[in-house]
Amino acid sequence: MSPALEFFLRPVVDLSIFLALIYTLAVHLFMRLGFRGLLWHWLLASGGMAGGYALAVRANSRLPMVGDMHVIESSAAALALLVLVGLRVRLTRVA
């Protein structure tokens, strides 16, 4: 198997993609954003998950992990980005 395929089949990557999808759908539902931009917001949430993980590793975080994944930090970063972008979309839609 190629190294790229092995990377994407790791449980940590699968979990972060799945959580990013759940967070994106939840933010779109609760902020009433509709389906427009759903794919871009999911990619943003995936990037937020990766950024949160990188910050947790860099800060040597001691919070509980699931396997190799810093779930709390990754989720916080993804949700913060999604809410900020969701608010921006809502504000620009009104104006």
MODELLER restraints for C-alpha pairs under 7 A, 6 or more apart:
rsr = mdl.restraints
at = mdl.atoms
rsr.add(forms.Gaussian(group=physical.xy_distance, feature=features.Distance(at['CA:12:A'], at['CA:68:A']), mean=6.71, stdev=0.5))
rsr.add(forms.Gaussian(group=physical.xy_distance, feature=features.Distance(at['CA:12:A'], at['CA:69:A']), mean=5.95, stdev=0.5))
rsr.add(forms.Gaussian(group=physical.xy_distance, feature=features.Distance(at['CA:16:A'], at['CA:46:A']), mean=7.00, stdev=0.5))
rsr.add(forms.Gaussian(group=physical.xy_distance, feature=features.Distance(at['CA:16:A'], at['CA:49:A']), mean=6.50, stdev=0.5))
rsr.add(forms.Gaussian(group=physical.xy_distance, feature=features.Distance(at['CA:17:A'], at['CA:46:A']), mean=6.16, stdev=0.5))
rsr.add(forms.Gaussian(group=physical.xy_distance, feature=features.Distance(at['CA:20:A'], at['CA:42:A']), mean=6.28, stdev=0.5))
rsr.add(forms.Gaussian(group=physical.xy_distance, feature=features.Distance(at['CA:20:A'], at['CA:45:A']), mean=5.20, stdev=0.5))
rsr.add(forms.Gaussian(group=physical.xy_distance, feature=features.Distance(at['CA:20:A'], at['CA:46:A']), mean=5.41, stdev=0.5))
rsr.add(forms.Gaussian(group=physical.xy_distance, feature=features.Distance(at['CA:21:A'], at['CA:42:A']), mean=5.93, stdev=0.5))
rsr.add(forms.Gaussian(group=physical.xy_distance, feature=features.Distance(at['CA:23:A'], at['CA:79:A']), mean=6.69, stdev=0.5))
rsr.add(forms.Gaussian(group=physical.xy_distance, feature=features.Distance(at['CA:24:A'], at['CA:41:A']), mean=6.43, stdev=0.5))
rsr.add(forms.Gaussian(group=physical.xy_distance, feature=features.Distance(at['CA:24:A'], at['CA:42:A']), mean=5.54, stdev=0.5))
rsr.add(forms.Gaussian(group=physical.xy_distance, feature=features.Distance(at['CA:24:A'], at['CA:45:A']), mean=6.72, stdev=0.5))
rsr.add(forms.Gaussian(group=physical.xy_distance, feature=features.Distance(at['CA:27:A'], at['CA:82:A']), mean=6.90, stdev=0.5))
rsr.add(forms.Gaussian(group=physical.xy_distance, feature=features.Distance(at['CA:27:A'], at['CA:83:A']), mean=6.90, stdev=0.5))
rsr.add(forms.Gaussian(group=physical.xy_distance, feature=features.Distance(at['CA:28:A'], at['CA:34:A']), mean=6.22, stdev=0.5))
rsr.add(forms.Gaussian(group=physical.xy_distance, feature=features.Distance(at['CA:31:A'], at['CA:86:A']), mean=6.96, stdev=0.5))
rsr.add(forms.Gaussian(group=physical.xy_distance, feature=features.Distance(at['CA:41:A'], at['CA:82:A']), mean=6.85, stdev=0.5))
rsr.add(forms.Gaussian(group=physical.xy_distance, feature=features.Distance(at['CA:45:A'], at['CA:78:A']), mean=4.76, stdev=0.5))
rsr.add(forms.Gaussian(group=physical.xy_distance, feature=features.Distance(at['CA:45:A'], at['CA:81:A']), mean=6.96, stdev=0.5))
rsr.add(forms.Gaussian(group=physical.xy_distance, feature=features.Distance(at['CA:45:A'], at['CA:82:A']), mean=6.41, stdev=0.5))
rsr.add(forms.Gaussian(group=physical.xy_distance, feature=features.Distance(at['CA:48:A'], at['CA:74:A']), mean=6.72, stdev=0.5))
rsr.add(forms.Gaussian(group=physical.xy_distance, feature=features.Distance(at['CA:48:A'], at['CA:77:A']), mean=5.24, stdev=0.5))
rsr.add(forms.Gaussian(group=physical.xy_distance, feature=features.Distance(at['CA:48:A'], at['CA:78:A']), mean=4.12, stdev=0.5))
rsr.add(forms.Gaussian(group=physical.xy_distance, feature=features.Distance(at['CA:48:A'], at['CA:81:A']), mean=6.59, stdev=0.5))
rsr.add(forms.Gaussian(group=physical.xy_distance, feature=features.Distance(at['CA:49:A'], at['CA:74:A']), mean=4.34, stdev=0.5))
rsr.add(forms.Gaussian(group=physical.xy_distance, feature=features.Distance(at['CA:49:A'], at['CA:75:A']), mean=6.13, stdev=0.5))
rsr.add(forms.Gaussian(group=physical.xy_distance, feature=features.Distance(at['CA:49:A'], at['CA:77:A']), mean=6.28, stdev=0.5))
rsr.add(forms.Gaussian(group=physical.xy_distance, feature=features.Distance(at['CA:49:A'], at['CA:78:A']), mean=5.20, stdev=0.5))
rsr.add(forms.Gaussian(group=physical.xy_distance, feature=features.Distance(at['CA:50:A'], at['CA:74:A']), mean=6.71, stdev=0.5))
rsr.add(forms.Gaussian(group=physical.xy_distance, feature=features.Distance(at['CA:51:A'], at['CA:74:A']), mean=6.99, stdev=0.5))
rsr.add(forms.Gaussian(group=physical.xy_distance, feature=features.Distance(at['CA:52:A'], at['CA:73:A']), mean=5.20, stdev=0.5))
rsr.add(forms.Gaussian(group=physical.xy_distance, feature=features.Distance(at['CA:52:A'], at['CA:74:A']), mean=4.00, stdev=0.5))
rsr.add(forms.Gaussian(group=physical.xy_distance, feature=features.Distance(at['CA:52:A'], at['CA:77:A']), mean=5.14, stdev=0.5))
rsr.add(forms.Gaussian(group=physical.xy_distance, feature=features.Distance(at['CA:53:A'], at['CA:70:A']), mean=5.77, stdev=0.5))
rsr.add(forms.Gaussian(group=physical.xy_distance, feature=features.Distance(at['CA:53:A'], at['CA:73:A']), mean=6.42, stdev=0.5))
rsr.add(forms.Gaussian(group=physical.xy_distance, feature=features.Distance(at['CA:53:A'], at['CA:74:A']), mean=5.13, stdev=0.5))
rsr.add(forms.Gaussian(group=physical.xy_distance, feature=features.Distance(at['CA:56:A'], at['CA:70:A']), mean=6.74, stdev=0.5))
rsr.add(forms.Gaussian(group=physical.xy_distance, feature=features.Distance(at['CA:56:A'], at['CA:73:A']), mean=6.32, stdev=0.5))
rsr.add(forms.Gaussian(group=physical.xy_distance, feature=features.Distance(at['CA:65:A'], at['CA:71:A']), mean=6.08, stdev=0.5))
